[in-house]
Amino acid sequence: MALHFSQVWTGDLEMWIASSDDYSFVISNESRSGPGLHGEPGFVASYRPDFLNMPAAQVSGSPFGTFAEAERACNAFLGRLIIEG
């Protein structure tokens, strides 16, 4: 099952969200300065299980140089979560 990300309009923040049956994913565009989220520059991908009350965790490899790289990493990570589930 491929994730389909939708952009969320939140003012100065660049964020995209997607959900599977059991997991939620967020990709955010971060920079060291300016508007939006501050952190390591790039596209940071994170996930959390919907069935547990816990904070999100970063997808391995974050931050990514492009949105497409972050999206591919989320889909690959979801595949591992489903197999290991």
LINBELKA-V814230 format. One record per pair of residues at least 4 apart in sequence whose C-alpha atoms are under 6 Angstrom apart, sorted by the first residue. I is the first residue (numbers start at 1). J is the second residue. Records with the same first field share a line. If there is no record, write none. Layout:
# LINBELKA-V814230
I = J ; J
This chain:
# LINBELKA-V814230
3 = 18
4 = 18
5 = 16 ; 17 ; 18
6 = 16 ; 17
7 = 15 ; 16
8 = 15 ; 16
12 = 35 ; 36
13 = 36
14 = 28 ; 29
15 = 27 ; 28
16 = 26 ; 27
17 = 25 ; 26
18 = 24 ; 25
19 = 23 ; 24
22 = 49 ; 50
23 = 48 ; 49 ; 50
24 = 47 ; 48
25 = 46 ; 47
26 = 45 ; 46
27 = 44 ; 45
28 = 43 ; 44
29 = 42 ; 43
30 = 37 ; 38 ; 39 ; 41 ; 42
31 = 38 ; 39 ; 41
32 = 38 ; 39
42 = 63 ; 64 ; 65
43 = 63 ; 64 ; 67
44 = 62 ; 63
45 = 58 ; 59
46 = 57 ; 58 ; 59
47 = 56 ; 57
48 = 56
64 = 70
73 = 77
80 = 84
81 = 85
